[in-house]
Amino acid sequence: MHDLQRREFLSGTVAGIASLAARSSVTAADHTKRKKWLIGHHFWNWDRAWDKGEFLDRRLELTKQTGYDGFEAKPHQIDWPAEAVKDKCAELGIRCAAIGGGLKEGIDYAHAAGAKIVRSGVPKDQTKRWVDYAGERGMIIVIHPHIGQPGHPGEVETREDMLRYLDERPGIFACPDTGHLALCGSDPVQTIRDLGSRCRYVHLRDIRPEMVGKRTRKGEKFCDLGKGALDLKGVLRALRDINYSGWIMVERDSRGPDYVQSARDMRAVLRRVGH
């Protein structure tokens, strides 16, 4: 090999190695960014007959066995003392991610159970009181969009509702629910982008294609993650773009005959896209 050819060969080799290293660095950085999300499974996905303390062990063990990092529920669904829930979660290596329900009950229970998030509505004139009460315990309150009753729209159903609600309540944060937003005609991807740093918790729910924008409580509206109209990759991309670093809580709402397989399948969908 002539000197010129050798120099060209070595130059190309070095460039190739540098290019590969750069790609590896980007991939590693992207992987690290994705790993900071914790994936939960909502207790609402299980059989309603299990909403009793005698079934808590089963639900927590299944949460772990089906590949999730934690769960969300309301105190009456758990039906155990909060301290005992915290101990059981530590034993299994999972977490109570959030508690839904009333403000004082939810904050007190979540604090004792080790959760940092309470999902609840807040009266506008009581915002500071409850933001301070939660903050003193190292917690935040998030609002969740939900379809209202016939003739009585929910206070927060759409992207616009959520942005207005937060503007009127400084210190309250957002829990966009991708399924309910789509049901009420809002784009979950754009909503997440518009919320930006105020997005602190996410309910990841898929919707049947025929129900997008229908704004109704009637019929089967939602489905297993990955089987409906949700732009899952778009949602995850939007979360990365706003530097989201919190929990993603998988919720189905309508339950199929095999709850355990549904939980496994939905977790597998997220693994296939790198989470």
C-alpha positions as CSV (number, residue, x, y, z in Angstrom):
1,M,0.0,0.0,0.0
2,H,1.5,3.4,-1.0
3,D,1.9,6.1,1.7
4,L,-0.9,8.2,0.1
5,Q,-3.3,5.2,0.1
6,R,-2.3,4.3,3.7
7,R,-3.0,7.9,4.9
8,E,-6.3,7.9,3.1
9,F,-7.2,4.5,4.6
10,L,-6.3,5.6,8.1
11,S,-8.1,8.9,7.7
12,G,-11.2,7.1,6.6
13,T,-10.9,4.6,9.5
14,V,-10.6,7.4,12.1
15,A,-13.5,9.2,10.6
16,G,-15.6,6.1,10.7
17,I,-14.7,5.4,14.3
18,A,-15.5,9.0,15.3
19,S,-18.9,8.8,13.4
20,L,-19.7,5.5,15.2
21,A,-18.8,7.0,18.6
22,A,-20.9,10.0,17.9
23,R,-23.9,7.9,17.0
24,S,-23.3,5.7,20.1
25,S,-23.1,8.8,22.2
26,V,-26.4,10.1,20.9
27,T,-28.1,6.7,21.3
28,A,-26.8,6.4,24.9
29,A,-28.0,9.9,25.7
30,D,-31.4,9.2,24.3
31,H,-31.5,5.9,26.2
32,T,-30.6,7.7,29.4
33,K,-33.3,10.3,28.8
34,R,-35.9,7.6,28.3
35,K,-34.9,5.6,31.4
36,K,-35.9,8.4,33.8
37,W,-39.6,7.7,33.1
38,L,-41.3,5.4,35.6
39,I,-44.2,3.4,34.2
40,G,-47.2,2.7,36.3
41,H,-50.4,0.6,36.0
42,H,-53.6,2.2,37.3
43,F,-55.7,0.1,39.8
44,W,-58.7,1.1,37.7
45,N,-57.5,-1.5,35.1
46,W,-58.1,-4.4,37.5
47,D,-61.4,-6.1,38.3
48,R,-63.7,-3.8,40.3
49,A,-64.4,-6.7,42.7
50,W,-60.7,-6.4,43.7
51,D,-61.3,-2.9,45.2
52,K,-61.0,-4.4,48.7
53,G,-58.2,-4.7,51.1
54,E,-58.2,-8.5,50.9
55,F,-57.1,-8.2,47.3
56,L,-54.4,-5.6,47.7
57,D,-51.5,-8.1,47.9
58,R,-52.7,-9.6,44.6
59,R,-52.9,-6.3,42.8
60,L,-49.5,-5.1,44.1
61,E,-47.8,-8.4,43.2
62,L,-49.3,-8.4,39.7
63,T,-48.2,-4.8,39.3
64,K,-44.6,-6.0,39.9
65,Q,-45.0,-9.3,37.9
66,T,-46.4,-7.5,34.8
67,G,-43.4,-5.2,34.6
68,Y,-44.6,-1.9,36.2
69,D,-42.8,0.4,38.6
70,G,-45.8,1.4,40.6
71,F,-49.5,2.2,40.7
72,E,-52.2,4.9,41.3
73,A,-55.4,4.4,43.2
74,K,-57.9,6.1,45.5
75,P,-57.7,5.3,49.2
76,H,-61.0,3.4,49.2
77,Q,-59.7,1.2,46.3
78,I,-56.6,0.3,48.4
79,D,-58.5,-0.2,51.7
80,W,-55.3,-0.5,53.7
81,P,-53.5,1.9,56.1
82,A,-51.1,4.0,54.1
83,E,-48.1,3.1,56.1
84,A,-48.7,-0.6,55.5
85,V,-49.0,0.1,51.7
86,K,-45.6,1.9,51.8
87,D,-44.0,-1.1,53.6
88,K,-45.5,-3.6,51.1
89,C,-44.4,-1.6,48.2
90,A,-40.8,-1.4,49.6
91,E,-40.9,-5.2,50.0
92,L,-41.9,-5.7,46.4
93,G,-39.7,-3.0,44.9
94,I,-42.5,-0.9,43.5
95,R,-44.0,2.5,44.5
96,C,-47.3,4.3,45.1
97,A,-47.0,6.9,42.4
98,A,-50.0,9.0,43.1
99,I,-53.3,9.1,45.0
100,G,-56.6,10.3,43.5
101,G,-59.7,11.6,45.4
102,G,-60.4,14.4,47.8
103,L,-57.8,17.0,48.8
104,K,-57.1,16.5,52.5
105,E,-57.7,12.8,52.5
106,G,-55.7,12.4,49.3
107,I,-52.7,14.5,50.5
108,D,-52.6,12.9,53.9
109,Y,-52.9,9.3,52.5
110,A,-50.4,9.9,49.7
111,H,-47.8,11.5,52.1
112,A,-48.0,8.5,54.5
113,A,-47.9,6.0,51.5
114,G,-44.8,7.6,50.1
115,A,-46.4,9.2,47.0
116,K,-45.5,12.7,45.8
117,I,-48.6,13.4,43.7
118,V,-52.3,13.9,44.5
119,R,-54.8,14.0,41.6
120,S,-57.7,16.2,42.6
121,G,-59.7,19.3,41.7
122,V,-59.1,22.5,43.7
123,P,-61.6,25.3,44.3
124,K,-60.1,28.4,42.8
125,D,-60.5,30.5,46.0
126,Q,-58.7,27.8,48.0
127,T,-55.7,27.3,45.7
128,K,-53.0,28.8,47.9
129,R,-54.3,26.9,51.0
130,W,-54.0,23.5,49.3
131,V,-50.8,24.3,47.3
132,D,-49.2,25.2,50.6
133,Y,-50.6,22.2,52.5
134,A,-49.3,19.8,49.8
135,G,-46.0,21.7,49.4
136,E,-45.2,21.5,53.2
137,R,-45.3,17.7,52.7
138,G,-43.1,17.7,49.6
139,M,-46.0,17.0,47.3
140,I,-47.9,18.5,44.3
141,I,-51.5,18.6,43.2
142,V,-52.4,17.8,39.5
143,I,-55.6,18.2,37.6
144,H,-56.9,15.6,35.1
145,P,-59.2,16.2,32.2
146,H,-62.4,14.0,32.2
147,I,-65.5,13.8,30.1
148,G,-68.5,15.3,32.0
149,Q,-72.0,14.1,32.7
150,P,-74.7,14.5,30.0
151,G,-75.9,18.1,30.1
152,H,-73.2,18.9,32.7
153,P,-69.8,19.3,31.1
154,G,-66.8,18.6,33.2
155,E,-64.8,21.6,34.5
156,V,-61.7,20.3,32.7
157,E,-62.3,18.3,29.5
158,T,-60.2,19.9,26.7
159,R,-56.8,21.4,26.2
160,E,-58.2,24.9,26.5
161,D,-60.0,24.0,29.8
162,M,-56.8,22.7,31.2
163,L,-54.7,25.7,30.3
164,R,-57.3,28.1,31.7
165,Y,-57.7,26.0,34.9
166,L,-53.9,26.2,35.6
167,D,-53.7,29.9,34.8
168,E,-56.4,30.5,37.4
169,R,-54.7,28.3,40.0
170,P,-51.0,29.1,40.4
171,G,-49.1,26.2,41.8
172,I,-51.4,23.5,40.5
173,F,-50.0,21.3,37.8
174,A,-51.3,19.1,35.0
175,C,-52.0,15.4,34.5
176,P,-53.0,15.2,30.8
177,D,-55.0,12.1,30.1
178,T,-54.4,11.2,26.4
179,G,-57.7,9.2,26.1
180,H,-60.0,11.8,27.6
181,L,-58.4,14.6,25.7
182,A,-58.9,12.8,22.4
183,L,-62.5,11.9,23.3
184,C,-63.2,15.6,23.9
185,G,-61.6,16.7,20.6
186,S,-58.2,17.9,21.8
187,D,-54.9,16.7,20.4
188,P,-52.9,15.1,23.3
189,V,-49.6,15.7,21.6
190,Q,-50.2,19.5,21.2
191,T,-51.7,19.7,24.7
192,I,-48.5,18.2,26.2
193,R,-46.4,20.7,24.2
194,D,-48.5,23.6,25.3
195,L,-48.4,22.5,29.0
196,G,-44.6,22.3,28.9
197,S,-43.1,22.4,32.4
198,R,-46.6,22.4,34.0
199,C,-47.1,18.8,32.8
200,R,-46.0,16.8,35.9
201,Y,-47.9,13.5,35.6
202,V,-49.4,11.6,32.6
203,H,-52.3,9.2,32.2
204,L,-51.5,7.2,29.0
205,R,-54.8,5.9,27.6
206,D,-55.6,4.7,24.1
207,I,-59.0,5.4,22.4
208,R,-61.0,3.6,19.9
209,P,-60.8,5.3,16.5
210,E,-64.5,5.8,16.1
211,M,-64.7,7.6,19.5
212,V,-62.2,10.4,18.8
213,G,-64.0,13.8,19.3
214,K,-67.3,12.1,20.1
215,R,-67.5,13.8,23.6
216,T,-69.8,11.1,25.0
217,R,-69.8,8.8,28.0
218,K,-71.8,6.2,26.2
219,G,-70.4,2.9,24.8
220,E,-66.9,1.5,24.8
221,K,-64.6,4.4,24.4
222,F,-61.1,3.2,25.3
223,C,-58.9,0.2,24.5
224,D,-55.6,-1.5,25.3
225,L,-52.6,0.7,24.6
226,G,-51.4,0.3,21.0
227,K,-54.7,-0.9,19.6
228,G,-56.5,2.4,19.1
229,A,-56.1,5.9,17.5
230,L,-53.6,7.3,20.0
231,D,-50.4,8.7,18.4
232,L,-48.2,7.0,21.0
233,K,-44.9,7.9,19.4
234,G,-46.0,11.5,19.1
235,V,-47.0,11.6,22.7
236,L,-43.7,10.2,23.8
237,R,-41.8,12.5,21.5
238,A,-43.6,15.5,23.0
239,L,-42.8,14.4,26.5
240,R,-39.1,14.2,25.6
241,D,-39.2,17.6,23.9
242,I,-40.6,19.2,27.1
243,N,-37.9,17.4,29.2
244,Y,-40.6,15.5,31.1
245,S,-39.1,13.3,33.9
246,G,-42.1,12.0,35.8
247,W,-44.5,9.0,35.9
248,I,-46.4,7.6,33.0
249,M,-49.5,5.9,34.3
250,V,-51.0,3.4,31.9
251,E,-54.8,3.3,32.1
252,R,-57.4,1.4,30.1
253,D,-60.7,2.2,31.8
254,S,-62.8,-0.4,30.0
255,R,-61.7,-3.8,31.1
256,G,-61.2,-6.9,29.0
257,P,-61.8,-10.5,30.3
258,D,-58.1,-11.1,31.0
259,Y,-56.8,-8.2,33.2
260,V,-53.4,-9.7,33.7
261,Q,-52.7,-10.3,30.0
262,S,-53.9,-6.8,29.2
263,A,-51.4,-5.4,31.7
264,R,-48.6,-7.4,30.2
265,D,-49.6,-6.5,26.6
266,M,-49.7,-2.8,27.4
267,R,-46.3,-2.9,29.1
268,A,-44.9,-4.7,26.1
269,V,-46.1,-1.9,23.8
270,L,-44.0,0.6,25.7
271,R,-41.0,-1.6,25.7
272,R,-41.2,-1.9,21.9
273,V,-40.8,1.8,21.6
274,G,-37.9,2.0,24.1
275,H,-39.6,2.4,27.5
